[in-house]
């Protein structure tokens, strides 16, 4: 098989990790008989500063025919976060109905968790986060700006279709993993949207009698993710709660630099998008010390989505083998002093 992949390196260290990792992904795929051609798009905050838009008006049309999208990172200290989010990432996730944001959390052997008593493999769960609705809904506004009676309204929106398209893949994953799904809401305080969410979980759960469903409020879930992370398997949450919980997951598993993420169109009618969680990290941009492994693992999830399991497994196990090797180079975020290039080169030698 051969695939066409759109590459958007974006901002900050996004450019650095994509430039380092893209040749590795192509060569590992080629070693397994999988052809990949990439097309790069220089969309991002610099384009916004130069031209007033992070992507062109026909950006979605340009991306629609690709098999998948690799995104580096989006964010710039000179551009407000809501501008960058609404200017690039949200138009893609919403425009392509990428309802499912799947973020695995895994403590690799050789990586130290800040939590005592946890070793490689002890922390292993995946968060399914609503990716196009909830707090991402652009419903609300501001009135009387600048006056004493200024008011701002922001509403979360949950639809039956969007919620179910997230829940079913989560339940399927729980069925294939350890048979437990944790539903995280704040339904005691949000009696409409979150209770609707709870009702949808209960309704969908009837089709998965083998899955044990645990219900937690987000404050309790945040505490328990630190107190008993080994007891989580599959977690489902709205956009905001899922975003918070996956940052906790990245922290307790060693580093956000190791955390991959997916944005899945569950129907396959549009391309899905894959990105590391770490963000643009302008504070270390240009120093050549960004951890490339979150992007490698995101590439693994991309090939898994494309049903190229041999490539996906090679990338994931290559990262695991490197991290378990005490003599392997590692970046500063996981206790080393190596460069992005040194880590990538070492991984290349192990895989190609």
CORDAZI-V238949 format. One record per pair of residues at least 6 apart in sequence whose ideal C-beta (glycine too) atoms are under 6 Angstrom apart, sorted by the first residue. I is the first residue (numbers start at 0). J is the second residue. Records with the same first field share a line. If there is no record, write none. Layout:
I = J ; J
//
This chain:
0 = 33
1 = 34
2 = 35 ; 66
3 = 36 ; 65 ; 66
4 = 35 ; 37 ; 67
5 = 38 ; 62 ; 65 ; 68
6 = 37 ; 39 ; 69
7 = 40 ; 42 ; 70
8 = 14 ; 17 ; 71
9 = 43 ; 71 ; 72 ; 73
10 = 43 ; 44 ; 72 ; 73 ; 74 ; 75 ; 279
11 = 72 ; 279 ; 280 ; 281 ; 284
12 = 280 ; 284 ; 289
13 = 71 ; 72 ; 279
15 = 289 ; 339
16 = 289 ; 291 ; 294
17 = 71
19 = 291 ; 339 ; 343
20 = 291 ; 294 ; 295
23 = 347
24 = 298
25 = 35
26 = 351
27 = 313 ; 350
28 = 35 ; 310
30 = 351
31 = 309 ; 310
33 = 307 ; 310
42 = 53 ; 54
43 = 53
44 = 75 ; 78 ; 83
46 = 53
47 = 53 ; 78
53 = 86 ; 87
54 = 87
59 = 94
65 = 270
67 = 270 ; 271 ; 301
68 = 270 ; 272
69 = 273
70 = 272 ; 274
72 = 278 ; 279
73 = 83 ; 87 ; 88
74 = 83 ; 278 ; 279
76 = 281
91 = 272
92 = 130 ; 131 ; 262
93 = 131
95 = 264 ; 269
96 = 264
97 = 130 ; 262 ; 263 ; 264
98 = 130 ; 131 ; 161 ; 164 ; 165 ; 265
99 = 165 ; 168 ; 263 ; 265
100 = 128 ; 130 ; 262
101 = 127 ; 261
102 = 126 ; 245 ; 260
103 = 125
104 = 124 ; 248 ; 252
105 = 123
106 = 112 ; 119 ; 121 ; 122 ; 252
107 = 119 ; 319 ; 322
108 = 119 ; 323
109 = 322 ; 323
110 = 253 ; 322 ; 333
112 = 251 ; 253
114 = 251
121 = 229
122 = 228 ; 252
124 = 231 ; 232
125 = 233
126 = 234 ; 241 ; 244 ; 245
127 = 165 ; 169 ; 235
128 = 236 ; 241
129 = 165 ; 237 ; 238
130 = 262
132 = 156 ; 157 ; 161
133 = 155 ; 237 ; 238
134 = 155 ; 238 ; 239
135 = 238
136 = 156
138 = 154 ; 156
139 = 152 ; 153 ; 154
141 = 151
142 = 150
143 = 149
155 = 192
157 = 192 ; 195 ; 196
162 = 199
164 = 265
166 = 203
169 = 233 ; 235
170 = 207 ; 210
172 = 233
173 = 180 ; 210 ; 233
174 = 207 ; 209 ; 210
176 = 232
177 = 232
178 = 209 ; 210
179 = 211 ; 232
180 = 210 ; 212 ; 233
181 = 213 ; 215 ; 231 ; 234
182 = 200 ; 214 ; 235
183 = 215 ; 217 ; 220 ; 236 ; 240
184 = 193 ; 196 ; 197
185 = 193 ; 216 ; 217
186 = 193 ; 194 ; 197
204 = 212
217 = 240
224 = 247
228 = 251
249 = 255 ; 258 ; 276
253 = 333
254 = 332 ; 333
255 = 276 ; 277
256 = 277 ; 290 ; 293 ; 332
257 = 292 ; 293
258 = 276 ; 293
259 = 275 ; 293 ; 296 ; 297 ; 300
260 = 274 ; 276
261 = 273 ; 300
262 = 271 ; 272
263 = 271
264 = 271
271 = 304
273 = 297 ; 300 ; 301
274 = 297
275 = 293 ; 294 ; 297
277 = 293
287 = 338 ; 339
288 = 330 ; 331 ; 338
289 = 339
290 = 330 ; 332
291 = 339 ; 342 ; 343
292 = 318
295 = 314 ; 318
296 = 318
298 = 314
299 = 311 ; 314 ; 315
302 = 310 ; 311
303 = 311
313 = 350
317 = 346 ; 349 ; 350
321 = 327 ; 346
327 = 345
328 = 337 ; 341 ; 342 ; 345
329 = 335 ; 337
330 = 337 ; 342
//
